[in-house]
Amino acid sequence: MRRLYIFLILMGFGNLSANADSYNIFIPDEVLTSFDQLSSGQKRKYCKARGNFVFEQLLEATGNPPKRIKGFNSAMSNTGKVEGAGQTTSFTTRMSEAVTDALVTSKSDNKEIALNALSSWAESNALVDTPNCFDDNNCGSYWAKGDPNGNKPYKGHDFTTAQLALNHLAYGYFFSLATFKPDDVRHEKIKNWLTRGLKRSAWKKTSDYYPRQDSSFTWNILMLQEIEGKVDKRIIGNLIKASEKVLNDDGSIEKATTRGVKAIWYHNITLNEIMINMEIARKYGVEIPSALEKKVEKAANLFVTGWSDHSYMDKWARVAYNRPFKAGKQDIQSDISKILSGTSWWNIFQYRYPKSDTSKKLADLLKGKKNQSLDASVGIGLGCVYKTLLN
């Protein structure tokens, strides 16, 4: 039923004409209003790009855009050998920072670089030749039996990687860059490419949502609906139910905190989506159960504790769901300032729960992370808005 429901929703979207409007599904209006009232200097402190290298690297990733992603294995441990993967990751990561910078900068040169880069990818119809193996159930076996290390090919990762890239480029573009030079003919080309991309989806056999991969590819649907001005709050309600369902009473997250040496990474990236789902609910007036609020606080504390002491994760990581387990070992960056994905919730949590002891611990943990303009798992550095308001 979910597949038919989403198909009917997507069929309802026609061509979207170019206009100067920006669109946002993630940040509640009152938060953005408070942010907009701050001075340019205050907003740029945390939301500006880290330096000119961001735009230099964006230019490097712009040439010869990949037509497709092809070659991932189940573990996604072979990225360097996957057609189109490296360039796509570089492009979308830098674009995430560029569109956040565009929100707070008056520098037209940097905005021009970002707009032209997107135009080049749109002109090439980048990524859309990646086949949707979910449509004909031809993705292969995910972590197949006899493949304990996930080395066998899995075409599902090819499609979802391409789809997430298109989604994230769209979220960022419509959030800030669409208002730059609104009469420029490049906008029409970009909007046509991105809206076609948003309509693609990785169909699921189950009716369940899970708070990862743009929450089971519903954020792209919400973005299309926001552009049309008629958001279906039932989708958001289902996201909130799913978020509460996967959160356990001890703060662990099903199929995330149990992932062996990647437990804390998956816990972080999934909690990021859960908290963003809650912000989406706040934006559209969808109720958030108090039970979810309590679980989120425990999940946040679990992350902070596990970050400082990897052996703390062993209790859950030893389940070794789709990843090997090594006692006291977590495979994640040791410097939190170098983590590029799953970063938004760190500041959203502090903003929403200012009296929580975990908020104080998070603040201490992030003292050295001055710039908050990047979250590659969303396509916008959402956290910088909340960090700015915190200060």
N, C-alpha and C positions, 0 to 999 in steps of 0.2 A: 504493500500500500504506500509506503514512504516513497518508493521510486516513482510511482504514478503521480503522487501528490507533488513532488518536486518537479516532475516533467511538466505538469499542468501550470505550475507557477512560472517556470522558465519560458513556456510557450507564450505567456502573457506579455513578455517584454518585446517591444518592437525596437526599431533603430532610435537611439537617443541622440537628439540634436545637440550640437555644440552650444554651450552657454557659459556664462561667467560664474555660475554657482559652484560652491564647494559642498561636498557631502561627507558626512562622518557618522558612523554607527557606534563608535566606541566610547566617546567621551560625553558624559551628560552635559546638557546645555549650560547648567549653572556653573559647572567647573570651567568650561571654556569662557564663559562670561567673566568670571573672576580672573582668569588668566589674561584675557584681552585688556582688562583694566590696568594691568601692570605696565611699567615703563619698558621701553625697548631694551634697555640695559639689563633689567631684571629677567626678561624672557630669554635673552640671548645667553645668559650665564650658563644655563644648563642645556639649552635646546640648539645652540649653534653647532655646526659641524666641527669636528676636532681639528681641522686644518685644511689647507689647500690640497693636500695629498688625496683627500676624499674625492675631489673633483678630477684630479689627475688620473686616479685609478678608475673612476667612472668612465672617463674618456677612453682609457685603454680597453675597457670591457665592452665598449660600444661597437667597435668594428666587427664586421662579419658575424652578426647575431646567429646563434644556433637555431636551426629549424626544429630540432627535437632533442629530447633526452633519451638515451638508449644505453642499457648495459648494467644497471644496478643489480647487485645480489641482495639476498634477504637481509643481511646484516648492514647493508650500505657501507661496507668497509672497503670498497674498491672505487671510491669517488674519482681518484686520479685517472682511472681507465674508462670512465663513463663518458660517452659522447655528449658534449654540451653541458655537462654538470658543473665543471669548474668555472666556466665563463658566466653561467647563469647565477651561481652563488655569488660571485664577485660583483656582478651587475646589480643584483637585487639588494645585496648588503649595502653597497655604496649608495644606491638610490634611496634606501630607507633613511639614511642619514641626510641625503640631499633634500628630500621632501620635507623632513623635519626642520632643517635649516631654512628652507623656503618660507616656513611659517613665521619666522622671526627676523629675517634679514631683509635689508633694503638693497642688497647687492644684486643687481640684475644680471651680472656676468655669470654668477653661479647658477641662478635660475635658468638662464639661457642654456648653459651646459646640460642641465638636467632635462629640460624640455627637448632639446635637440637629440639627446641620447634616447629618450623614449620614442621620439619621432622616428629615429633610425631603426629601432627594434619593431616599431609598428609597420614601417615601410617594408621590412623584411618578413612580416608576419611571423615573428619569432615564436618558437616553441609549439605552435599549434599543429605541427605534423607529428607530435608525439601521440600515438594511437591510444584511445581509451579502451584498454583491455577489459575494463569492468563492464562495458556495454555488451560484449559477447562472451563474458566469463572466460577470458583467455589470458589471465594474468600469470598463471602457473601457481606452484605451491609455495606458500610463505613459510619459511623455516620448515621445509619438508622433512619427513622422517629420514634418518640416515644422513642428515646435514646439520649436525650439532653446532657448527660454527657459522651457519647462514651463508655459505659460499656459493650456493647455486643461484642462477639467475631468477629474478622476480620482476616481471614487467610492471607490476602494480606500482613499484617505487618510481619507475620512469614516469608514469602518468601523473602520480600525485606530486612529484617534485616539480614537474612542468606546471601543473595546475596551481599549486601553492605560489609559485613564482608569479604567474599571471594575476592571481588574486591580490598578492601583496603589492605588486606594482600598481594595481588599480586602486587599492585602498589609499596608498600614498598620493597618487596623482589627484584623485578626486578630493582629497583632504586639503591640499595646499597648492599644488602646481596648476590646477585647472583655471585658477583665477589670474595667472600670470599671462600678460598679453592675450586677453580673452578673444580678440578678433583674429588672432594668428591662425592661418589655415591648417597648421600642424595639429591643432587640437581635434579637429574633425577626424583626422586619420588615427590619432591616438585613442580617442574615445570609441571609435568603431572597433579597433583591435581589442581594447581592454574589455569592452562590454560583451563582445563575442566570447572572449576568454572567460568572463565571469559566468556565462551561461553553461560552460562545460562543467561536468560534475563527475566525481567518482561514485558511481552508484553502489549502494550497499544492499546486501540481501537482508540484513537485519533492520528492524525498525528502531533500534536503539541508537542514541547519539553517544559519542564519547568525546570528552573535552581535549581533543588534539586534532591536528590537521584542519585548522579553522573550524573547529568543532564539527567534525564529520561533514565538512563542506556545506555549511549552512550560512556562514558569514558572507560568502559571495552572493547568496540569494538575498540576504538582508540588505546588502549594499545595493543590489538592483532595485529592491523594493523602496529603499530610502530615496533613490534617484527619482523613482516614479511617484513618491509621496504617499505610499500606502503599505506600511510595514505590518506584517502578520505577527501579532504578539504571541500567537500560539507557538510559533517556532522558538521564540525566546523563552517561553515558559518550559518548553521541552528541554532546552539547553540547561536551564536552571535545575530541572529535575535530574537530568543526567549528571550534572556537576555534583549534586548532593549524593547521588547513588554511588558514584565511584569513590567518594571520600569516606574512609572508615572512621570510626569513632576515635581512634588513636592518632588520626592525622595522616596516616598512610593512604596511598592512592592505588586502587586496583590496577594491575598491569603496568605500573609505573615504578613505585617504590620497591617492587620485587624484582627489578631487572639487573640482578647481579652487580657487576662492576659499573654499570651505567645507571644504577638506581637513583642516585641523587640528581643526575642530569635529567632523566625522565620525570622525576618528581617535580623538579623545577619547571620544566617546559609545560607540564600538564597543569600545575598550579597556576602558571601564567594565564593559560586559557580559561581556567575556572574563574579567576578574578576579573578577567576581561569580560567574560560572560555576565558576571555580576554588574559590571559597569554598563554593559549593554542593557541589562534589565532596568537599572536605575534611569538610564536615558529615556526608555520607553514606558516607564511606569509599571513594570512587571514586578510582582511581589517576590522578595527574597526571604526564604524561610529562616527563622532564627537558628535552626539546627545547622544550616549550611554555614552561617556566620561563625558558629562555634567550631565547626570542623575546620574551617579555613584558618582560624587562629592556631589550631593545633598543627595543621599542615605546615604553616609558616614556621612555627617553632621547630618542627622536625627538620626542616631544611637548614635553618640557622645552626642547630646543634650538630647535624650531620656534616655540615660544611667544615666546622671546626674540628670534628672528630669522626673520621670516616668509619671507624669501628662501630660507631653508634648505628650506622645503617645496616649492619650485619643481620640484625633481627629480621629484617624484611628482605634484604638482598640475597640471603642464602636460598630463597625460593628459586632463584636463577631463571626467571621467566625470560626466555629468548636471549639470555646473555649469561656468560659464565660467572661464577661466584669466586671471589678471592677474599679471604678474611681480612678486614681492615683496609681494603683497597677499593677506591672509587676512581674511575677514569673521567676526570674533569679538570679543566684549567685550575691551577693552584692560585692564580691571580684573578680575583673576581672582576677586576676592571677590564679584563680581556675577554670576558664572556659577551658574545654578541647577540645571543638569542634567549628569549625567556626572561628579559630584564624588566619589563613594564611593571610586573606585580610588586617588585621590591619597593617602589615608591607609592603605588596605589594602596598597598597595605598600610604603610605609614600614614597616609592621608586619611584612610577610612578608620583606622584603629590607633589614634595618636596616644592613647593611654596604655596600650598594650606593652608589656615588657619586651615582647618580640620586636616591636617597632623600634625600641631603643637599641636592641641588639643589631637589628638590620642597619640602623643609622651608623652604628659603630663600624660595622662590617664594610659599609660603603663610603667611609670617610675619604678614601683615596680615589674614589671614582667621581671626578669632578664633572665629566660630561655624561649626559644621559640621553643623547639624541638618537640612539640606535636601538632598535629591536628588530632583528632580521626575521624573527618568527611571526611578525605582524606586517612589517613593511612601513611602519611609522614608529618613531621613538616616543610612544605614549607616555612613558615614565617621566620624561622631562617636564611635561606640563604639571604633573602632580608634585614633582620635586621642587619646581619653581614656587608653587603655592605653599609648600611646606616651609619654605624659607622666607 
